[in-house]
Amino acid sequence: MTTHYLKRAKPSARPDATETTRIVEDMLDQMRSEGEAATRRLSESLDSWNPESFVVDEQEIARAERSLSTTLKDDILFAQSQVRAFAEKQRATLTEFEVETHPGLVVGQRQIPIDAAGCYVPGGRFAHLASAAMSVITAKAAGVRHVTASSPSRDGEGIHPATLYALAQAGADSILSLGGVQAIGAMAFGHFTGEPVSFLAGPGNRFVAEAKRLLYGEVGIDVVAGPTESLVIADDTADPWLVAVDLISQAEHGIESQTILISTSRTVADRVLELIPQALDQLPADSVAQTAWDHLGEIAVVDSREEAARLADEYANEHLQVHAADLDWWLHRLRNYGSLFLGEETTVTYGDKTSGPNHILPTLGGARYTGGLWAGKFVKTVTYQRMTQKANERVGRVAARISRTEGMEGHALAADVRLQKYFPDQPLDSTP
């Protein structure tokens, strides 16, 4: 089996994260020790944003709604209905049970939603209104009591109106007009809302990702997100133009976004390479897609679909599209991806915006060991047990003997005292 690359990513040194970590640690320390005053100061110095209140009120939401067209509002509601339906179905798969595994020993499982969650929606070059649905709706579908959402001010005028409307319609209980590390810290520490969260979700830049990473342990997090990744598998049935457009559509996320084609057809691969410039020409002049493709785009030709699947699993990309025949074969063979798009009729754009499955996904190889954000991330699966005195007769003796074999006499004693209480006329028989 051989892999022939028509185009490879240009080697580049990974950025030194030491300075990012130092900056974020210092910011979080200030926010932790000085409270809301530090958060306000950081927002003023970094974003030139210091409103009387960072908590968005109903009047602001109403103004945002009035500024949007009926068509856009209908589109937002349609997309959110898709995300909500999928998240609710996911939540329904999380079941509770109780079973007697030994006479008198009953064990069980409960599904308890996290009490409070924080959802970050980025700002920057784009209005990320779809991210509002992905995080907030999923948390509410999971049963989270209080969801705080935060998104940065745009041009010093508050949250982008479409994003704000989307956050409100998604069901956020509190909305903060804060961005960056200060937003992450504010949600974690409960600044301005009085609701410190137990879980943080949502994408962001390297400072946001580092803040989540540093806070992990104090709170749970969805993923430590890196730049967008997208991989397309194409065989000789693929439409090269659709493949080319799908590749560059994801390259527009940023200059660090990698897009990859793996094809079992040299003819298709060659044609895609020819068409990429035409696809790039369709984008605005200020698009970063050209730079991302030039530096990080790859096209590989392989001998077979099995080799294509093996190589795709090795990449373990965030998004994986299949433009090929026999889609069920690919569905059951592929293993490492954040989200899978089967057939030319769907595309990552649909997953990003409207189709329903979550677009907050693992990057940088994380798909080898985890999936993306889903309702289960906001739910704690916890266990319990209850026993009769009679069940102690066997369980207690086994537990004591195992404990003593391990050298843990205190553990053994906890079993012994129950055996002595419930079966005073029986020998302990708890020595291995």
C-alpha positions in Angstrom: 0.0 0.0 0.0 1.4 3.4 -1.0 0.3 7.0 -0.5 1.3 9.6 -3.1 0.9 13.3 -2.1 0.1 15.7 -4.9 0.3 18.5 -2.2 1.6 18.5 1.3 1.3 21.0 4.1 4.4 23.2 4.6 6.3 22.3 7.8 5.9 25.0 10.4 7.1 25.3 13.9 4.4 24.9 16.6 4.0 28.2 18.4 5.5 28.4 21.9 2.6 28.2 24.3 4.6 29.3 27.3 3.8 33.0 26.9 0.1 32.3 26.3 0.0 30.2 29.5 1.7 33.0 31.5 -0.7 35.7 30.3 -3.8 33.6 30.9 -2.6 32.4 34.4 -2.0 36.0 35.4 -5.4 37.1 34.2 -7.2 34.3 36.0 -5.3 35.0 39.2 -6.4 38.6 39.1 -10.0 37.7 38.5 -9.9 35.1 41.2 -8.4 37.4 43.9 -9.9 40.7 42.9 -13.3 39.6 41.7 -15.5 41.6 39.3 -13.3 44.7 39.5 -10.5 42.8 37.8 -12.8 41.4 35.1 -14.1 44.9 34.4 -10.5 46.3 34.2 -9.4 43.5 31.9 -12.4 44.1 29.6 -11.6 47.8 29.4 -7.9 47.4 28.7 -8.2 44.5 26.2 -11.5 45.2 24.4 -12.2 48.8 25.3 -15.5 47.6 26.6 -16.8 48.7 30.1 -20.6 49.0 30.1 -22.5 49.9 33.2 -23.6 46.2 33.3 -22.1 43.3 31.5 -25.4 41.4 31.9 -27.6 41.8 28.9 -31.1 42.9 29.8 -34.5 42.2 28.1 -34.4 45.7 26.4 -31.2 44.9 24.6 -32.5 41.5 23.5 -35.7 43.2 22.2 -33.7 45.8 20.3 -31.6 43.0 18.7 -34.7 41.2 17.7 -36.2 44.3 16.1 -33.1 44.8 14.0 -33.2 41.4 12.3 -35.3 40.5 9.3 -38.1 38.0 9.6 -36.3 35.6 7.3 -33.1 35.6 9.4 -35.1 35.0 12.6 -37.0 32.2 11.0 -33.7 30.7 9.8 -32.2 30.9 13.3 -35.3 29.2 14.7 -35.2 26.5 12.1 -31.5 25.7 12.8 -32.2 25.7 16.5 -35.1 23.3 16.2 -32.7 20.9 14.4 -30.1 21.1 17.2 -32.7 20.9 19.9 -34.4 17.8 18.4 -31.0 16.0 18.1 -29.9 17.0 21.6 -33.2 15.8 23.1 -32.8 12.5 21.4 -29.3 12.2 22.8 -30.5 13.0 26.3 -33.1 10.2 26.0 -30.4 7.7 25.4 -29.0 8.3 28.9 -30.9 5.9 31.0 -31.1 5.1 34.7 -31.3 1.5 36.0 -31.3 -0.6 39.1 -30.4 -4.2 39.3 -29.8 -6.9 41.9 -26.4 -8.4 41.1 -26.3 -10.7 44.2 -29.1 -11.6 46.5 -29.7 -8.5 48.7 -27.2 -6.3 46.8 -28.9 -3.7 44.7 -26.8 -1.4 42.5 -28.0 1.4 40.3 -27.2 4.3 38.0 -28.6 7.9 37.9 -28.3 10.6 35.4 -28.0 14.0 37.1 -27.7 17.2 35.0 -24.9 19.7 35.9 -26.4 22.5 38.0 -24.8 25.4 36.1 -22.9 25.6 32.8 -21.1 28.4 30.9 -21.3 28.6 27.1 -18.8 30.8 25.2 -19.7 32.1 21.8 -16.8 33.7 19.9 -16.9 37.1 18.2 -14.1 38.3 15.9 -14.4 38.3 12.1 -17.7 36.3 12.1 -21.1 36.4 13.8 -21.1 32.9 15.4 -24.8 32.7 15.9 -24.8 28.9 15.2 -22.5 28.3 18.2 -25.2 29.8 20.4 -27.5 26.9 19.5 -24.8 24.2 19.7 -23.8 24.9 23.3 -26.8 26.6 25.0 -29.5 24.4 23.5 -27.6 21.2 24.2 -27.1 22.2 27.8 -30.8 23.0 28.3 -31.8 19.8 26.6 -29.6 18.0 29.0 -31.5 19.6 31.9 -29.0 22.1 33.2 -30.7 24.5 35.6 -28.8 27.7 34.8 -26.9 28.4 31.6 -24.7 31.5 31.4 -23.7 32.5 27.9 -21.0 35.0 27.1 -20.0 36.6 23.8 -17.8 39.7 23.1 -18.9 43.1 22.2 -18.7 43.9 18.5 -17.3 47.3 17.6 -18.0 48.6 21.1 -21.8 48.2 20.7 -22.5 45.0 22.5 -23.1 41.5 21.2 -23.9 41.1 17.5 -27.7 41.4 17.3 -28.1 38.0 15.5 -25.9 36.3 18.0 -27.8 37.9 20.9 -31.1 36.9 19.5 -29.9 33.3 19.0 -28.6 33.2 22.6 -32.0 34.3 23.9 -34.0 32.0 21.7 -31.6 29.1 22.7 -32.7 29.5 26.3 -29.7 31.1 28.0 -30.6 32.1 31.6 -28.0 34.9 31.8 -26.1 36.5 28.9 -22.8 38.4 29.4 -21.3 40.8 26.9 -17.8 39.7 27.6 -15.1 38.1 25.5 -11.9 36.2 25.8 -10.3 35.0 29.0 -12.3 37.5 31.0 -15.5 35.8 29.9 -14.2 32.4 30.7 -13.1 33.5 34.2 -16.3 35.4 34.8 -18.4 32.4 34.1 -16.2 30.1 36.2 -16.2 32.5 39.2 -19.8 33.6 38.9 -18.9 37.3 38.3 -21.9 39.6 37.5 -24.4 36.7 37.7 -23.8 35.1 41.1 -23.9 31.7 39.3 -20.4 30.1 39.2 -20.6 27.4 36.6 -19.5 23.8 36.9 -18.8 23.2 33.2 -17.5 25.4 30.4 -18.3 24.8 26.7 -17.7 26.6 23.4 -14.8 27.3 21.0 -12.5 30.3 21.0 -9.0 31.6 20.3 -5.8 30.2 21.9 -6.3 32.4 25.0 -9.8 31.1 25.5 -8.7 27.5 25.0 -5.8 28.0 27.5 -8.2 29.5 30.0 -10.4 26.5 29.8 -7.4 24.1 30.1 -6.1 25.9 33.1 -9.5 25.9 34.8 -10.1 22.2 34.1 -10.4 20.4 37.5 -12.1 23.4 39.1 -14.7 23.0 36.3 -15.4 20.5 33.6 -14.8 21.4 30.0 -15.9 20.1 26.6 -12.7 20.1 24.6 -9.5 22.1 24.3 -10.2 23.3 20.8 -7.5 24.0 18.2 -7.9 25.3 14.6 -10.6 23.9 12.4 -9.7 20.7 10.5 -11.6 19.1 7.6 -10.8 16.0 5.6 -12.6 14.7 2.5 -12.4 11.1 1.2 -13.2 10.8 -2.5 -13.4 7.9 -4.9 -13.9 7.9 -8.7 -17.6 8.7 -8.3 -16.9 12.0 -6.6 -17.7 15.4 -8.2 -14.4 17.2 -8.2 -16.0 20.7 -8.0 -18.0 19.8 -4.9 -14.9 18.4 -3.3 -12.9 21.5 -4.1 -15.5 23.8 -2.7 -15.9 21.7 0.4 -12.2 22.0 1.1 -11.8 25.7 0.7 -15.1 26.4 2.5 -13.5 25.2 5.7 -10.1 26.9 5.0 -11.8 30.3 5.5 -12.0 29.7 9.2 -8.4 30.9 9.7 -4.9 30.7 8.4 -4.2 27.7 10.7 -7.2 25.7 9.3 -6.1 22.5 7.6 -8.0 20.9 4.8 -7.1 17.5 3.4 -8.2 15.3 0.5 -7.6 11.6 0.4 -8.6 10.0 -2.9 -8.6 6.5 -4.4 -8.7 8.2 -7.9 -5.7 10.0 -9.3 -8.0 11.5 -11.9 -10.3 13.0 -9.3 -7.4 14.2 -7.2 -5.7 16.0 -10.1 -9.0 17.7 -11.1 -9.6 18.9 -7.6 -6.2 20.4 -7.5 -6.9 22.2 -10.8 -10.3 23.5 -9.5 -9.1 24.8 -6.1 -8.1 28.2 -7.5 -11.5 28.6 -9.1 -13.1 27.8 -5.8 -10.9 30.3 -4.0 -11.9 33.0 -6.6 -15.5 32.7 -5.4 -14.5 34.0 -1.9 -14.2 37.7 -0.8 -10.8 39.3 -1.4 -10.0 39.5 2.3 -10.6 35.7 2.8 -7.8 33.8 4.6 -8.7 30.6 2.8 -6.0 31.1 0.2 -3.3 31.3 2.8 -4.7 28.4 4.8 -4.8 26.2 1.6 -1.3 27.2 0.5 0.3 26.4 3.8 -1.8 23.6 5.2 -3.8 22.0 2.4 -3.0 18.4 1.4 -4.0 16.0 -1.3 -3.1 12.3 -1.1 -3.8 9.5 -3.5 -4.0 6.0 -2.2 -4.5 2.5 -3.7 -7.7 1.4 -2.0 -10.6 2.4 0.1 -9.2 0.5 3.1 -6.0 2.5 2.8 -8.0 5.7 2.6 -9.9 4.8 5.8 -6.6 3.8 7.5 -5.0 7.2 6.6 -8.2 9.1 7.6 -8.2 7.4 11.0 -4.5 8.3 11.4 -5.3 12.0 10.8 -8.3 11.8 13.3 -9.7 15.1 12.0 -12.5 17.2 13.4 -14.7 16.9 10.3 -14.7 14.0 7.9 -16.6 14.0 4.6 -17.1 10.9 2.3 -17.7 11.5 -1.4 -17.7 7.9 -2.3 -19.9 4.8 -3.1 -21.1 2.3 -0.5 -21.6 4.8 2.3 -22.5 2.1 4.8 -19.1 0.5 4.4 -17.5 3.8 5.3 -19.9 4.4 8.2 -18.9 1.1 9.8 -15.2 1.2 8.9 -14.2 4.7 9.9 -13.4 5.2 13.6 -11.5 8.5 14.3 -13.4 11.7 13.6 -15.3 14.4 15.4 -18.3 14.3 13.0 -18.9 12.3 9.9 -20.7 13.6 6.7 -21.7 10.8 4.4 -22.3 11.5 0.7 -22.0 14.6 -1.5 -25.5 15.7 -0.5 -24.3 16.8 2.9 -21.4 19.0 3.8 -19.6 20.4 6.9 -21.4 23.7 6.4 -24.7 22.0 7.2 -23.2 20.5 10.4 -21.8 23.9 11.3 -25.0 25.7 10.9 -28.3 23.8 10.6 -28.5 20.0 10.4 -28.5 19.2 14.2 -25.4 17.2 15.3 -23.1 19.4 17.4 -20.3 21.4 15.7 -18.1 21.8 18.8 -15.7 18.9 18.1 -12.3 17.5 19.0 -9.2 18.7 17.1 -5.5 18.0 17.1 -6.0 14.3 17.1 -8.5 14.3 20.0 -10.9 12.3 17.9 -8.8 9.2 18.7 -10.2 9.2 22.3 -13.3 11.5 22.4 -16.3 12.8 20.5 -17.6 16.3 20.5 -20.0 18.2 22.7 -23.3 16.3 23.3 -26.1 16.2 25.8 -24.2 13.7 27.9 -21.4 16.1 28.5 -23.8 18.2 30.7 -25.0 15.1 32.7 -23.2 13.3 35.5 -23.6 9.5 35.4 -23.5 8.5 39.0 -23.9 5.2 40.8 -25.5 4.0 44.1 -26.0 0.8 46.0 -28.0 -0.6 48.9 -27.7 -3.9 50.6 -29.5 -6.2 53.1 -27.8 -7.5 56.2 -27.9 -11.0 54.6 -26.0 -9.8 51.6 -23.1 -8.8 53.9 -22.5 -12.4 54.7 -20.8 -13.0 51.3 -19.9 -9.5 50.1 -18.4 -8.4 53.5 -16.1 -11.5 53.8 -14.9 -11.1 50.2 -14.3 -7.4 50.6 -12.4 -7.9 53.9 -10.2 -10.7 52.4 -9.4 -8.6 49.3 -8.6 -5.6 51.5 -6.2 -7.5 53.7 -4.5 -9.0 50.6 -4.0 -5.4 49.5 -2.6 -4.5 52.9 -5.6 -2.1 53.7 -6.5 -3.1 57.2 -8.9 -0.2 57.7 -10.9 -1.2 54.7 -11.1 -4.8 56.1 -12.2 -3.5 59.5 -15.2 -1.7 57.9 -16.4 -5.0 56.7 -15.5 -6.9 59.8 -17.6 -4.7 62.1 -20.6 -5.3 60.0 -20.1 -9.0 59.9 -19.7 -9.0 63.7 -22.9 -6.9 64.1 -25.1 -8.9 61.7 -23.7 -12.4 62.3 -22.4 -12.4 65.9 -22.5 -16.2 66.2 -20.5 -16.8 63.0 -16.7 -16.7 62.7 -15.4 -13.8 60.7 -13.5 -15.9 58.2 -12.2 -12.7 56.7 -8.4 -13.5 56.5 -7.1 -14.5 53.1 
